[in-house]
Amino acid sequence: MGNPTFWVAVALLIFIGLLYYYGVPGNVMNQLDSRGKRIADELAEAKRLRQDAEKLLKEFETKRAAAEREAADIVSAAREEAERLASEAQEKMADFVTRRTASAEAKIAQAEAQASAEVRAAAIDAAVTASERILRQEITGSTATSLVTQGLNDVRTKLQ
């Protein structure tokens, strides 16, 4: 029967011949080609999806940055408004205190003037009464009455 290696080689050649006869290598190549094309299409789709994702990420980052700037502007404007309102309130309070102080000082000055006028009037009345008593006791007669009346009128006009 011969060499076993020879028969293994013959069987291998027959097997390879049958594979070519039935078109197995072509089918395998077609399947590999279609699988390779499918993989290439999936890779292209993945690349396109990645680019879309990167584009969306950039848009969202831009929008986030704009939103942060807007929020910072709003906070800054609110802080400025609060400071302005606090300043206005402080100015109004100072104005109110100033007006109340001036009003109180005016009332005090008016009360002092009124008290001074009342004291002056009381002093005038006391001086006139005392002068009248002294003059009535010292001078008598009709001359005395006219002198007292005239003197009292002079005192009143000078003291007022």
Secondary structure, DSSP 8 states (H G I E B T S, - for coil): ---HHHHHHHHHHHHHHHHHHTTHHHHHHHHHHHHHHHHHHHHHHHHHHHHHHHHHHHHHHHHHHHHHHHHHHHHHHHHHHHHHHHHHHHHHHHHHHHHHHHHHHHHHHHHHHHHHHHHHHHHHHHHHHHHHHHHHHH--SHHHHHHHHHHHHHHHHHH-
